[in-house]
Amino acid sequence: MIVDAANRRLVWVSGDQAAGERWLLRQLSVSQLAAGLWVAESAPAGIQPTPSGKVGRFLGAEYPLLVYNAHQGFHPDAFAAAAGTLRGGGDCVVLAPDPRDWSAYADPDKARFSCYPHDLADMHGFFLERLVRIWQVHPAAQAVEPGSDMELHLAAPLPTGFELNDEQQAAVAAIERVAHGHARRPLVLTADRGRGKSTVLGVAAAGLLAGGLKRVTVIAPGRAAVGTLFRHALAAAGRQGELVADTSIADGRLCFRLPADCLQPEPDGLGLVMVDEAAAVPVAILKRLLAASNRLVFSSTVHGYEGSGRGFELRFRSVLQQAMPQWRELHLSAPARWADGDPLEALVNETFLLDAELAGVDPGDAVTIEAIEPSRLVLDETLLRSAFALLINAHYQTRPSDLRQLLDNPDVHLWLARAGGAVVGVLLASGEGGFDAEMADQILAGQRRPRGHLLPQSLAVHAGLDPILRLRTLRIQRSAVHPELQRRGIGRRLVEQAAEWAGGPQYDLLGSAYGIEGSLLSFWHAAGFFAARLGVRVDPASAAHSLFMLRGLNPAGSELAASGHNDFQAGLPWALAASLGDLDSMLAAQLLRGRECSDLALSAAEERAVRRFAEGARQAATAEGAIWKGVLDLVARGSRPVRELAPMLAWRLQQRPAEDVCQEYSIAGRRELLFRLRLLFKEA
């Protein structure tokens, strides 16, 4: 049955998988089923299945019907994304086990986060228990058995012509004003999922390029995120395809760049910059773009798996206000693919907490901290929603799958900070390591890589801390504090509570791994953590190196943490001129602070060379080695502000060209740079 301009619904077909597929084939023809999106590893003859891991490539596409085979694994991210492709009037059909058995079902999707030595049987079923409870009473969900005579609904065919709605047309006009109007007046475009935001960006980009603009640069955390944008841009230009790559449109170019690409300037500039899913782009990169470009559009999804638009606003609004106070904001509220108030959208939001919002807080309330078991969270929807809202706000990479891992992973531990009943802080940690001798040897030999256990395996294989494989580490995966209560010690108290709990016989170390950033590094240093490894590659999405830090909880753990830190600092000066040449020099200075430099101490002759250089009696080129050691010593002692030391570190230790250093730190030129270096040595 084809339905025009109607709401969507979820048809929950429970029972045997084969019986459910036969029921579908009785309801609809193979050609009708094939026209929809069938998410599964296999499907009946004549229907092309899409594995859950590949659903992302269909973001932005539209289908009259969605079939999701949960017998073959219920992947929360894939389901949420697939639901966004279903047009108004179509049914979302879920083939699933009997509701009474589903929470205990050995769901294959659990294998993605069942860490060694656990198997599927060890995983909790709380996520599906909660899902069943919601679906059984939600008005958008209709439960049927394979013998039902319910008639399925197909969405009406797409209209032959493509038209933007009024909101979308206004958004395109606003983007055109950014391109052709007064400079330094960026647009912030926000929308919930399914409002056609990517369509607007693509149509606007194509129109501007066709009108003579030479370049539009799209920046996003991944190519998959902008496939829809590129497809609509090409369609508006009368072409087909969605290849996310530098593309000619008229006499201009539509270009794609990852956040990490923005660390280096481009000779001809970026033209009009569109930052898609800006909530998932580090604020440091957004600041660089504000400094380098005059015409920018920032877009962000407010509710959805793409990122937290609310978190983006809280983190970036003040930065934007300071840099370009005449910025404008536009919000798309009308759904583009389904009716306003669509029941299925409400069901998906509730199931995966995509619409979870931060609770209001009273700064005067006392804060208490307690450990929370997943079994309690699954029975307290208000508590679960409040905790997950904090994670979404603080961590742009939070996904529906994180909700499942929080509830079902037996290695996950959670602490909540509460004030006046509101959740104001959260710390999420997981147990890692503790391998036996045989497994540890196999890991070091490159023969095994057990699932999970990120921190011990990385530090053993890449940093030479072999003993960490035998020790037990509690890795802090995520921590967040309500933005209105930050810098009041709540985060530190959460860490200390976790340390107190873990410091018994069960764990030897606390650990943390994150994209290095100045305020985070200071926080973890203050909490007693020491750097043990810095990844040599920049993450394309976060544009940051990954830093691994440790804190000992007993003598064995403390000894290993100190050893790892000493080894890390010992090799850091050499790495700064090689694999870490692109590391922010101020971060490098923080990491080097406190280094024991007896292995690189200045000899008497080198001290004389540095002194004479400082007095202007010797040229830098004749005392390179001595100056190198001298700068390292200055940085390690940390007696001068990091801002003064960073340019010298960049120039002498990281071997960056003097011109680049002067430009980055607003220094007049090489002569001024030399003067500052001599002055630092004089005053040392």
C-alpha positions, 0 to 999 in steps of 0.5 A: 500500500502506497501512502502519500504524505503520512507519518512513518511507523515501526513494524516490529515483526517478532519470532523466527527470522525465516518466518519473518522474511516469508511474511514480508514476501507475502506482503510485498513483491520482490521488486517493492522490497528491493526498492527499499533499504534492507539492512542485513548480512543476507536477504531473500533472492532478488534483494540486495542486502546492506551490511550494518557497517556500510549504512553510512554510505547511504546517508542522505538517500531516500527510500520508500521502505526500510527493513532491518534484520535484528536477528543478524545483529542490532547495530544502534548507529546503523539503525539510527542512520537507516531510519533517517533515510525512510521517507514519510509514509513508509514503514520501518520493518524490524525483524527481531526475536520474541520480545520475551527473549530478545534481551537474552539473545546472543546478538552478534553486534555485541562482538564489536565491544566484547573485549577479551576474554569475554564472549557474547554470553558475558555481555549484559542485555540491558540495552535491549531490555530497555529498547523492548520496554520502550517499543512495547508502549510507544505509539509509533511501534506496532508489534506483529507476528509472522501470521499477521494480516497487517498491510505494510505502507510504502512511501509515495514515489519521489516527485520528478522535480526537486524543490527546496522548502521555504526554510531551505530557500532562506538558508541558501539565500543566507549562505549567498549573503555570506559569500557576497555580502560584508566579510567577517559575518559568518553564518551558523546553520543548525538543524535536527536530523532530516531537515535537509541541512546538507542539501542546503549546503550543496545547492548553495555551493553549486549556485555560488560556483555557477555564479562565478565564485572560484572556490568553496571548501567543505571541511568535515570530520570524514568523507562519509559525512558530506556525501549528501552535500556533494551529491546535491551540489553535483545534481544542482549543477546538472551532474550525477555522482557523490564522489567527495573530492575536489570537483570542478563546477562551472569555472570554480572548484568544490573542495573537501578537506579534513580538519587535520588538513587545516593545520597547514595554510593553502597558498590560494586560500580556501574561498568560502568555507563550509564547516559541516558538522562543526560540533565534531571539529575541534575548537582549535581548528575552528579558531584557525579558520576564523583567523585565516578566512573571512567568509564562513558557514558553520553547520551542526546537527542539534540532535543526532549521532553526527555530533552535539549541536548544543555542545558546539554552541557552548564551546564555540559561541564565545569564541565566535563572538570574540572573533566575528561578533556580527555572526548570524544564526539560522535554524532549520526546523521543518523535516525534509523527508517526513511530516512534522511531529513524525512518530518514528522520529520521536521513537528513534530519539527516545530509544537512543537518547538523541534528544537528551538535553542538559539539566538545569543546575543550581550552582549553590547545591552540594555535590555528591559522587557515587558509583552507578551500576548499569542495572540501576541506569536501565531502570531509571530513565531520568538518571540515564538520560541526564548522564548521557546528555553530559557525555553527548555535550562533552564528547562530539564522538558519542554515538548510539553504540556508546549507549549500548556499551555503557549498559552492556559491557561488563568491563565498564564502570561509571561514577556520577556527580550529582547536585540537588538531584541533577547529574552534573558530572560523569566519569566512564572507565573500563578495565584493561590488561591483566594478561597471562604470560603466554598472551603477553608474549604473543602480543609482543611478538605481533601474533595476537591483538586481543579486542579492547585493551587499547592502553596496555597494548599500545604502550607495550607494543609502541612504547616498550612498556612490556610489564604493563600487559601483566598489570591491571589498568582502569582506563578512563574513557570519558569524563564530563562536567556540566558546563555551568559547574566547570572549574570547581573541582568536580572532574578531579573529585570524580577521578579521585573517587575512581582511583579510590575504588580501583586502588585495591588489589584489583587494579595497578594503574589508572590510564587515560588516552585522548587527543592532546589539548592544552587544558586537558593536558593540564587537567590530567597533570594536576590529577597525578597522571604522567605522559607515557606515549604520544602517537606520531600520527595526527588523527584526521578528524580531531587534528590532534596527536593521541596522548597516553597517560598513567597514574600508579595506584600501588608500588608496581603501578607507580614504578611503571608509570614513572619508568614510562614517563622517563622513557617518554621524556628521554626520547621526546627531544629527538622526536620533536625534530622528526615524527612530532615536528607538527606538534603544537610547540606550546604543548611540546613545552608542557610535555618537556617540563620537568625532564631530567636533562643530565643525559644532555647537560651542557659541557663547560665549552658549550656553556661558554658558547651559549653565553657568548651567543647570548652576548652577541659575540658568537653567531647561532650557526657556529654553536648549533649543538650548544644552543639546542641543548640550551633551549632544551634546558630552558624548556625543561626547567620551565622557569619562563612562561610557555608562550616565551619558550614555544617559539624557540622550541619550534625553531631550535628543537623542531627545526621549523623555518624561522619565517614560519615561527615568526608568522605563527607567533607574531614576531617581526622577523628573524632578527627579532627572533634571535634577539628574544633567544639571546635575551632568554639565555641572558636572563636564565 
